[in-house]
Amino acid sequence: MNKTAIVGIQGLPAQYGGFETLAENLITHRHSPDIAYTIYCSAQDYPRRLSSYQGADLKYIPFLHANGIQSIPYDILSLIHCILKGYDTLLILGVSGCIFLPLLRLFYRKKLIVNIDGLEHKRDKWGKFAKWFLRVSEAMAVKYADTIIADNKGIQEYVMETYHKPSVLITYGGDHVIRHVDEEKQLALLQEKGLSRKEYAIAVCRIEPENNCHIILDAFAHTRQQLVFIGNWNRSPYGTHLKEKYSCYANIRIMDSIYDLDTLYTLRQNARLYLHGHSAGGTNPSLVEAMFFGIPILAYDVAYNRHTTCNQAAYFSNSQQLQKLLEQPEPDGQSMLKIARQHYLWNPIVEQYESTILT
C-alpha cells in the first residue's frame, strides 16, 4: 500500500478552487486499491472537521488559511508534518511552500511529486518581492522533485526551456460540472435572474487583472449584446472599480460569486457563448469546464488557451478584437465539447496520476 499525502489545498470536501477539485476527483474517481490518501486541510477554513472523506484521511493544520500569503507557512507546516509521518509519496499542488524543499530533502528521501500550476510568479496581483519568492519556490520545486507535473503543453514547454528538465503532462478534468437540473427548475432560475435562454454571453472567473476582465467589459460596453459576468468583485480595488464603472450598462449583468451548483450550471448551460480572459496559468479549470457545455468560446490569445482548445476557439488580445469577434458568426461550440471529451475527462486523468504515484 502506497501512503500518499496531498499538500497545498484548502481541504476537502472541495469548496472552491481548481486544486481542491483535483484532489476531490483523485479520491472519488480512484481506480487503484494500492494508494491510501491523506489530505492536508486548513483548520481555519473548515470549522466542521471530518476525520475522513471518501476513504481519505484528513489532517488539519491550525491557525492558518490555505490562501494568500498564509499559504506559504501553511504548506511548510504541512510538509513538516509529512516528514514526521513518513509517507511513501508526497504530492504537492502548487509551489507556495516549495522554498522549503531543500530542507525537506535532508529528512525525506521518498517520492516527491509537484504540480507547479500556472506560473504564479507571473501574476500581476503580486508585488516584486512576492514574485521573486514564488520564482525561487518554483525553481526549488523543479530542482528537488522526482516528478514535475505540468497541466498544459505550454507549461511543459516552459519547464523544459527554463530549467532543461522534462515534466509529465497531466491535464485538468471538467466533466464534474455536468449535472441534472430539470427543465422547469432551469426556466425558473433564468426567470429569477431576468435572462432568456441563449440570449446572453457568460464569463466566470476570479476578478484579477491577468484575467482581463476590463477588456471583456469594455468590449460589451460598446455593443448591445447581453453579458453575464460572475466573480468576486468586492475582493480588490480592481474588482470594485470595474463593478462601479460597468454596473450602469443595461446589457451588462455583474453578479457576485455563485456557489449553488444548480444555479451555476443553469447559467452556463443556457448561455450562447463563453468569454475566457485568462492570460496566466496553464489549463484553466473554468475554460475546461465551459468546454463541456458545447457552446462557442472566445478566449484571450495566449499559448495556454490555444493549447487547451486545440486552436479551435476564437481568440482576442484587446477590446477592439473582441468587439469584432462579437459581430462575426460564432465558432463551433460542438467542437469544444468533442475536444473536452477527448482530453478532459476525470477518469483517465486520475489513472495518469495514479500511474505517476505508483511507478
Secondary structure as the mmCIF struct_conf table of DSSP 4:
data_model
#
loop_
_struct_conf.conf_type_id
_struct_conf.id
_struct_conf.beg_label_comp_id
_struct_conf.beg_label_asym_id
_struct_conf.beg_label_seq_id
_struct_conf.end_label_comp_id
_struct_conf.end_label_asym_id
_struct_conf.end_label_seq_id
STRN STRN1 ASN A 2 VAL A 7
BEND BEND1 GLY A 8 GLN A 10
BEND BEND2 LEU A 12 PRO A 13
BEND BEND3 TYR A 16 TYR A 16
HELX_RH_AL_P HELX_RH_AL_P1 GLY A 18 THR A 28
TURN_TY1_P TURN_TY1_P1 HIS A 29 HIS A 29
TURN_TY1_P TURN_TY1_P2 PRO A 33 ASP A 34
STRN STRN2 ILE A 35 SER A 42
TURN_TY1_P TURN_TY1_P3 ALA A 43 ASP A 45
BEND BEND4 PRO A 47 ARG A 48
BEND BEND5 SER A 51 SER A 51
STRN STRN3 SER A 52 TYR A 53
TURN_TY1_P TURN_TY1_P4 GLN A 54 GLY A 55
STRN STRN4 ALA A 56 ILE A 61
BEND BEND6 PHE A 63 PHE A 63
BEND BEND7 ALA A 66 ASN A 67
HELX_RH_3T_P HELX_RH_3T_P1 GLY A 68 GLN A 70
HELX_RH_AL_P HELX_RH_AL_P2 SER A 71 LYS A 85
TURN_TY1_P TURN_TY1_P5 GLY A 86 GLY A 86
BEND BEND8 ASP A 88 ASP A 88
STRN STRN5 THR A 89 LEU A 93
BEND BEND9 GLY A 94 VAL A 95
TURN_TY1_P TURN_TY1_P6 SER A 96 GLY A 97
HELX_RH_3T_P HELX_RH_3T_P2 CYS A 98 PHE A 100
HELX_RH_AL_P HELX_RH_AL_P3 LEU A 101 PHE A 107
BEND BEND10 LYS A 110 LYS A 110
STRN STRN6 LYS A 111 ASN A 115
TURN_TY1_P TURN_TY1_P7 ASP A 117 GLY A 118
HELX_RH_3T_P HELX_RH_3T_P3 GLU A 120 LYS A 122
TURN_TY1_P TURN_TY1_P8 ASP A 124 LYS A 125
BEND BEND11 TRP A 126 TRP A 126
HELX_RH_AL_P HELX_RH_AL_P4 LYS A 128 TYR A 144
BEND BEND12 ASP A 146 ASP A 146
STRN STRN7 THR A 147 ALA A 150
BEND BEND13 ASP A 151 ASN A 152
HELX_RH_AL_P HELX_RH_AL_P5 LYS A 153 TYR A 163
STRN STRN8 VAL A 168 LEU A 169
HELX_RH_3T_P HELX_RH_3T_P4 ASP A 175 VAL A 177
HELX_RH_AL_P HELX_RH_AL_P6 GLU A 183 LYS A 193
TURN_TY1_P TURN_TY1_P9 GLY A 194 GLY A 194
TURN_TY1_P TURN_TY1_P10 ARG A 197 LYS A 198
BEND BEND14 GLU A 199 GLU A 199
STRN STRN9 TYR A 200 VAL A 204
HELX_RH_3T_P HELX_RH_3T_P5 PRO A 209 ASN A 211
TURN_TY1_P TURN_TY1_P11 ASN A 212 ASN A 212
HELX_RH_AL_P HELX_RH_AL_P7 CYS A 213 ALA A 221
TURN_TY1_P TURN_TY1_P12 HIS A 222 HIS A 222
BEND BEND15 THR A 223 ARG A 224
STRN STRN10 GLN A 226 GLY A 231
HELX_RH_3T_P HELX_RH_3T_P6 TRP A 233 ARG A 235
BEND BEND16 SER A 236 SER A 236
HELX_RH_AL_P HELX_RH_AL_P8 PRO A 237 TYR A 246
TURN_TY1_P TURN_TY1_P13 SER A 247 CYS A 248
TURN_TY1_P TURN_TY1_P14 ALA A 250 ASN A 251
STRN STRN11 ILE A 252 ASP A 256
HELX_RH_AL_P HELX_RH_AL_P9 LEU A 261 GLN A 269
TURN_TY1_P TURN_TY1_P15 ASN A 270 ASN A 270
BEND BEND17 ARG A 272 ARG A 272
STRN STRN12 LEU A 273 HIS A 276
BEND BEND18 ALA A 280 THR A 283
HELX_RH_AL_P HELX_RH_AL_P10 PRO A 285 MET A 291
TURN_TY1_P TURN_TY1_P16 PHE A 292 GLY A 294
STRN STRN13 ILE A 297 TYR A 300
BEND BEND19 VAL A 302 VAL A 302
HELX_RH_AL_P HELX_RH_AL_P11 ALA A 303 THR A 308
TURN_TY1_P TURN_TY1_P17 THR A 309 ASN A 311
BEND BEND20 ALA A 313 ALA A 313
STRN STRN14 ALA A 314 PHE A 316
BEND BEND21 SER A 317 ASN A 318
HELX_RH_AL_P HELX_RH_AL_P12 SER A 319 GLU A 327
BEND BEND22 GLN A 328 GLN A 328
HELX_LH_PP_P HELX_LH_PP_P1 PRO A 329 PRO A 331
HELX_RH_AL_P HELX_RH_AL_P13 GLY A 333 HIS A 343
HELX_RH_AL_P HELX_RH_AL_P14 TRP A 346 LEU A 358
#
